[in-house]
C-alpha cells in the first residue's frame, strides 16, 4: 500500500492519486474504529480489566498471589502470536479478529456463574473455574489481537497516527468515565457479589455491540504475509537494531506502569489508604477525565513535535507519581483529596506516554511491508513482560505482608518496594528512549503533516 510522504525540508507532499484516495476512504470510515474502541472500553472496565475486576477478585477472598496469577494469564497468552501470525494473515486478519473478539464475549459471560458456583462448591473449585474462564478468554484475546495489530497498522494513515490516537483516547476515556460512574453508583447501592454480576452483565452487552461496530472498518483481507520459515522471519525482525531497542524500552515501561504501579493500586487504596470502593472508582474516573481533556493535545503534539518529545515530557511527570503514593496520608480526612490530585496528574500524563509510544511503534519502528512479523513479535514480547510483572508483584506483596513502619513521612508497607521500583524504572525508560536509534530520514517524526479529513 502506498502512503503519502513528504521529503524533509520540501514542504510539499508527494503521493499517487490512488494512495490519496485510499487514505481519504480510510479516514471516512475511522468513526467506526472510534465507536468500536469506545464500546470495547466499556466492556473492558466492567469485566476483566480495570478496578471493578480487581475488587471482584478481592471480594471472592483470593490472595494477592492468585490475583497476580490470573492477571498474568491475559498477557502470557500473547506468546502464541509469532506461531500463528502467518496463518492469521492467510485467513484474513479482519475475519480472525471479529470471530475471536466475539467468542471472548461469550466466555466473559461465564463470569456471571461464579457467585452461584462459590456458594455451591466453595472457593477452591471456584478458583479453578475462574482460571479456566480467564485462560480461555486470554487465548481468544491473544489470537484476536495478533490479527488486530497488523490490521490497525493498515487502517490508519501513518501521517494521521498521532491525531487518531489522541481522538481515540478521548472517546474511549469518555466512555470509560461514564461506565465507571455507573459502576460507582452500583457498588454504593447494591451489596454482595450481585453488584459485580450486574456490572459484568452490562459489560458483556457492550462487548457484543463493539464487535458489530468493527464490521464496517475497511482492510484486513486474506493474504500471504509469510515469506519464509518462521525462525527466519523472527531473526530478520530481531536483526533490526532500532526494533531491539524499542523492545527494551517498552518492556521497562510496561513493568513500571502496569505491574509495579497500576496492577494492585486499587487494593493499596482500599487496604492501606482506607478508601471505599466508591472512592476508588471515582479516582479512576478522575484519571480518565484529565486524560480525555489532554488526549487531543498530546496527539497533535506527537504529530508535530515527534513521538520521543511527547514520551519524554509525559514520563518526566509520571516518575513523580509513585513517589507521591508513598507519602500519601493513610486513613486521614485528606487521604481522598490527595489521592484525587495524584490520580489527576497521572491521568494527565499517562495518555501522553501511550499516544507517543504507539505513534513511535507504528510510524518509526515497524516497516509497513513487514508489519505481520514485527507486530507478532511485539505482541508476544509485551505478553511475556506483562505476564511476569503481576506474578512477581503479587508474590512480593504476599511475602511482605507483615512489613510495617515509618521512615520520615513515608509509611513502610508491602507496597513501598513496588512504588520505589516503578519510579526507578520510569527514570530508566528515559535513558533507553534517548539511546534508541533514529528512524531513516524519510520516516522521521514530524516529517509528515497530518492530512485533512475527507469532506
Secondary structure, 3 states (H helix, E strand, C coil): CCCCEECCCCCCEECCHHHHHHHHHHHHHHHHHHHHHHHHHHHHHHCCCCHHHHHHHHHCCCCHHHHHHHHHHHHHHHHHHHHHHHHHHHHCHHHHHHHHHHHHHHHHHHHHHHHHHHHHHCHHHHHHHHHHHHHHHHHHHHHHHHHHHHHHHHHCCHHHHHHHHHHHHHHHHHHHHHHHHHHHHHHHHCCCCHHHHHHHHHHHHHHHHHHHHHCCCCCCCCCCCCCCCHHHHHHHHHCCHHHHHHHHHHHHHHHHHHHHHHCCHHHHHHHCCCCCHHHHHHHHHHHHHHHHHHHHHHHHHHHHHCHHHHHHHHHHHHHHHHHHHHCCCCCCCCHHHHHHHHHHHHHHHHHHHHHHHHHHHHHHHCCHHHHHHHHHHHHHHHHHHHHHHHHHHHHHHHHCCCCCEEECCEEECCCHHHHHHHHHHHHHHHHHHHHCCCCCHHHCCCCCCCCCCCC
